[in-house]
């Protein structure tokens, strides 16, 4: 809620006098095939993963701009670079974070405020288990078989995912950098995925994804 955000930022400023680093990490993964995801769920996904991130960022920007110093790290996802079937709400929210972060970086660069996006692949966190538990297709759904395949793949990926400490350590390193770059793709297979999408013809990439989800 806007009031809660303003109160939290005001309390931090009163206690410490400044906010040097903001890490926007709140989020969850909503899924399902587009036709079957209720509009309320689309709005809830965007409200948490995107509008909440924008609101918290706006609350800290004035004091960072005035001091001409600060670092904003937005936790995106490889799903904000390469979208998979069954996770359109989540991917849409993370694609939005990408565009927002690019614009913000351009806007704040003259004021000495650095903006970074970290794009993790799958890590062993609660985000997937929470999201997966809420995804289901109705009996008789034309998407049932494909959604089941997506969920099997997601569970397997979550079960073998690495420790998220890797991402925490990256955040720590970025906080020490004078001139961090805009994007940091991190996680098992993440660079291969994003590189494949950018280098391969779309038809080839599409076939690879379809084969992985059989």
Number of C-alpha atoms within 10 A of each C-alpha: 8 11 7 10 17 16 12 14 16 15 12 13 14 10 9 9 11 16 16 16 16 17 16 19 13 13 20 17 22 26 26 25 19 15 8 13 19 10 12 8 13 18 13 15 22 21 16 16 25 23 17 18 21 17 15 20 19 12 17 22 20 11 16 22 16 11 14 16 18 22 22 23 22 24 23 30 27 22 22 20 19 17 18 15 16 22 21 20 25 27 25 20 26 26 21 17 23 23 12 15 22 15 11 17 19 13 12 18 14 11 15 16 23 25 25 24 23 22 24 22 21 25 22 16 14 12 16 19 16 13 16 18 11 11 18 17 17 9 8 8 11 11 17 16 12 17 22 17 15 21 19 15 14 16 15 11 16 18 14 11 16 16 13 14 11 13 18 10 11 13 17 10 11 17 19 9 10 9 10 15 12 14 17 18 18 19 19 14 12 20 17 10 16 15 12 16 16 13 9 11 10 12 8 12 16 13 11 12 14 14 9 10 18 12
